[in-house]
Amino acid sequence: MKRDYFEGADVAVTICAKDGTILDMNRKSRSTFLKPGQDIIGNNVLDCHPEPARSMLADMLENPRTNVYTVEKEGVRKLIFQTPWYDGDEYAGFMELSMVLPEEIPHRVRVSRR
């Protein structure tokens, strides 16, 4: 049985193929980025972004790498984590995780027990 671990998570998860085709969006991603009834599965992720984000994403599709940043919109801070995903050893595209950050977030430093 295949489980969709991200469907009920409080983080927006969007999965794209290496050509930019949007393959999947979890519930949080759909409610964050789409209007009710809208569906963009099968569309190209590049068509959803203005410059300069569009060029950056196009380059990430061609040159797989992880991109992490924070953004603030209407007083809400988010962490954006974009990273390649692989089918076995083959680069298959990238996924984006977008999560709301609390106003204050603890930072812990842990030491190795070795």
N, C-alpha and C positions, 0 to 999 in steps of 0.2 A: 504494500500500500504506500503510495507516494503521499508525503505530508507536505503541506505548505506552511512552513514555520513562520513565514513573514506575514501571512494574511491578516492575523489579528494583532500584530505588533504595533506599538505606538511610534513607528519610524516609517517614513515614506521610502519604499524600495522600488526602483525602476530598473529593469533589465533590458539592455540593448544588444543586438548582434553586432559583429565587427563592421558591417556596412551601415550601421546607424539605425536599423529597423528596430522599433520598440517591440520587444517580445512579451513583456509582462509588466504589470504594475500591481502592487498590493492595494488593499482597501485604503490605507492612509495616503498612498501616493495618488490614487484616483481622486480622493476627496480634497487633497491639497492642490493639485494642479489642473483638475478638470471641472467643467461645469456639469451639473446634473444631466445625465443622459449622453454626455459626450464620451466618445471612445477614440483613442488615438493608437491603439495597438495596431501594428502594421505600418504606421507612419514612420517617417524618419525623424529621429531626435533632433537633427540639425534644423529642421523646419520649425521647431518649437522654441528656438533660442535666437535672440538678436545678437548683433556684434557687440562686444568682442567675444562673447561666450561661444558663439557659433564656430568661429575660427579655432578657438582653443579646443573645443570638443572634436572638431574635424581632425586636428592634429593628434589628439589623444587616441582617436580610432586608428590612425595610421601608425602612431608611435606609442604603443601601450605603456602606460605609467599610472601611478596613483596621484591624485590631486585632492588635497584637503584644504578647506578654508572655512571661515565663518562669515555669515552674512546677517544683516539686520534689515528687517522690513516692517514698518508700522510698529516699531518697538519690540518686535519678536526676534530674538537671536536664534540662529540655527547653525548647526555644524553640517557641512556638506562633505561627504566622503565618496569620491568617485574612484573606482579601481577596476582593473581588468579582471575578467573571469575566464576560466579555461574549461574546455571539454577534454578531459584527460590532460595531455601535454600541449594541446593546440589552443592558441588564443582564439576566443570565441566572441569577444565583445567587452562591454564594460557595464558595471552596475553602479547606481548612485543610491546612497543612503542619505536621507535628509532628516535630521532630528532637531526638535526644539530644545534649546539650552535654557536651564533656569537662570534667573538673574545672578545668583551666586552659585558657583559650582566648586566643590572642594577639590583640591589637588593633593594627592597622597604620593609620597615617595616611599617605595618599598625596597628593602635590601634583600639580596639573595641569601638563602639559608645555607649555601654551600660552604 
